[in-house]
Amino acid sequence: MEVEFRTVCGGKLKDPQNYPSAMYEGQQVYFCTRACLRAFESDPEQFMAGEIEHPLDEE
């Protein structure tokens, strides 16, 4: 059975090693872009709760 990986913003990933990631509450979480990771790093709890707007740049 193939494991499906998703970004924290809901995107599906085929190869998660190609995406930025961080640890959150003991789990590896993945981000669509570095800008998305930076938004998470600014306040992880608020970002995961959907209280920080997802960045639009693709950096």
C-alpha positions in Angstrom: 0.0 0.0 0.0 1.4 3.4 -1.0 1.6 6.0 1.6 0.1 9.4 0.6 1.8 12.5 1.8 0.1 15.9 1.9 1.3 19.4 2.5 -0.1 21.3 5.5 -2.1 23.4 3.1 -3.8 20.4 1.5 -1.7 19.6 -1.5 -0.8 16.0 -2.5 2.9 15.0 -2.7 4.4 12.2 -4.8 7.9 12.7 -3.4 8.0 14.6 -0.1 11.8 14.8 -0.1 11.5 17.5 -2.7 9.5 19.8 -0.4 10.4 21.8 2.7 9.4 20.2 6.0 9.5 20.7 9.7 8.6 18.9 12.9 5.3 19.7 14.5 3.9 18.0 17.6 6.3 15.0 16.9 5.4 14.6 13.3 7.1 15.6 10.1 4.9 18.1 8.2 5.4 19.2 4.6 5.0 22.6 2.9 4.3 23.5 -0.8 6.9 26.2 -0.8 9.6 27.8 1.4 7.3 30.8 1.8 4.7 28.5 3.3 7.3 27.0 5.7 8.4 30.6 6.7 4.8 31.5 7.5 4.5 28.3 9.6 7.8 29.2 11.4 6.5 32.7 12.3 3.8 31.1 14.6 3.3 27.3 14.1 0.1 27.0 16.2 -1.7 29.9 14.5 -0.5 28.7 11.0 -1.8 25.1 11.7 -5.1 26.5 13.0 -5.6 28.4 9.7 -5.2 31.8 11.4 -2.3 32.9 9.3 -3.0 33.5 5.6 -1.2 31.2 3.2 1.5 33.1 1.3 1.1 33.5 -2.4 4.7 33.7 -3.5 6.4 30.6 -4.8 9.8 31.1 -3.4 
